[in-house]
Amino acid sequence: MASKTAKTAQEILMADFQTLVQDTEKLLEHTATLAGDQADELRAQIHESLLRARETLHQTQDSVRERGQAALGATEEYVQTNPWQSVGIAAGVGFLIGLLASRR
């Protein structure tokens, strides 16, 4: 459950970051009408920042994917090695969730 919540939070973060990059690209395009050396310098700085942000986004996405696959593999290995303990843990977690749900 916590893993699913973390994955959802990461997906939301990634989507927000991508939206930020897209909005900044649009801003960069709109500043093309500005004139002068300062505007050119500003556009160049924004462009460099966008490239770095995009690269960081891809690296973070790859890192999150690798860690998720590693966790999935470790969980599958544990369940295959200890099937009855896994069933017991799942039953206990289900029982606790049932208790918490019945209180509301």
C-alpha positions as CSV (number, residue, x, y, z in Angstrom):
1,M,0.0,0.0,0.0
2,A,2.8,2.4,0.9
3,S,4.6,1.4,-2.2
4,K,1.5,2.2,-4.3
5,T,1.1,5.6,-2.6
6,A,4.8,6.4,-3.2
7,K,4.6,5.4,-6.8
8,T,1.5,7.6,-7.3
9,A,3.3,10.5,-5.6
10,Q,6.3,10.0,-7.8
11,E,4.1,9.9,-10.9
12,I,2.4,13.1,-9.8
13,L,5.7,14.8,-9.2
14,M,7.0,13.7,-12.6
15,A,3.9,14.9,-14.3
16,D,4.1,18.3,-12.5
17,F,7.8,18.6,-13.4
18,Q,7.0,17.8,-17.1
19,T,4.3,20.5,-17.1
20,L,6.7,23.0,-15.6
21,V,9.3,22.2,-18.3
22,Q,6.6,22.6,-21.0
23,D,5.3,25.9,-19.6
24,T,8.9,27.2,-19.4
25,E,9.4,26.2,-23.1
26,K,6.3,28.2,-24.0
27,L,7.6,31.2,-22.0
28,L,10.9,30.9,-23.9
29,E,9.1,31.0,-27.2
30,H,7.1,34.0,-26.2
31,T,10.3,35.9,-25.1
32,A,11.5,35.6,-28.7
33,T,9.7,38.9,-29.5
34,L,11.9,40.7,-27.0
35,A,14.9,42.6,-28.4
36,G,18.3,43.3,-27.0
37,D,21.3,41.5,-25.7
38,Q,19.8,41.0,-22.3
39,A,16.8,39.2,-23.8
40,D,19.1,36.9,-25.8
41,E,21.1,36.2,-22.7
42,L,18.0,35.5,-20.7
43,R,16.6,33.1,-23.4
44,A,20.0,31.3,-23.5
45,Q,20.0,30.9,-19.7
46,I,16.4,29.6,-19.7
47,H,17.2,27.2,-22.5
48,E,20.3,25.8,-20.6
49,S,18.2,25.4,-17.5
50,L,15.5,23.6,-19.4
51,L,18.1,21.2,-20.9
52,R,19.5,20.5,-17.4
53,A,16.0,20.0,-15.9
54,R,14.9,17.7,-18.7
55,E,18.1,15.6,-18.2
56,T,17.5,15.5,-14.5
57,L,13.9,14.4,-15.1
58,H,15.1,11.5,-17.3
59,Q,17.7,10.4,-14.8
60,T,15.2,10.5,-11.9
61,Q,12.7,8.6,-13.9
62,D,15.2,5.9,-14.7
63,S,16.4,5.7,-11.1
64,V,12.9,5.4,-9.8
65,R,12.1,2.7,-12.3
66,E,15.2,0.7,-11.4
67,R,14.5,0.9,-7.7
68,G,10.9,-0.1,-8.2
69,Q,11.9,-3.1,-10.3
70,A,14.5,-4.1,-7.7
71,A,11.9,-3.9,-4.9
72,L,9.5,-5.9,-7.0
73,G,12.1,-8.6,-7.6
74,A,13.0,-8.7,-3.9
75,T,9.4,-9.0,-2.9
76,E,8.7,-11.8,-5.5
77,E,11.8,-13.7,-4.2
78,Y,10.7,-13.4,-0.6
79,V,7.2,-14.6,-1.4
80,Q,8.5,-17.6,-3.4
81,T,10.9,-18.4,-0.6
82,N,8.4,-18.0,2.3
83,P,4.9,-18.5,0.9
84,W,3.2,-19.3,4.2
85,Q,4.7,-16.3,6.0
86,S,3.6,-14.1,3.1
87,V,0.1,-15.4,3.4
88,G,0.1,-14.8,7.1
89,I,1.4,-11.2,6.7
90,A,-1.2,-10.5,4.0
91,A,-3.9,-11.9,6.3
92,G,-2.7,-9.8,9.2
93,V,-2.6,-6.6,7.1
94,G,-6.0,-7.4,5.7
95,F,-7.3,-7.8,9.2
96,L,-5.9,-4.5,10.4
97,I,-7.3,-2.7,7.4
98,G,-10.7,-4.3,8.1
99,L,-10.5,-3.1,11.7
100,L,-9.6,0.4,10.7
101,A,-12.3,0.5,8.0
102,S,-15.0,-0.7,10.4
103,R,-14.2,2.2,12.9
104,R,-15.3,4.8,10.4
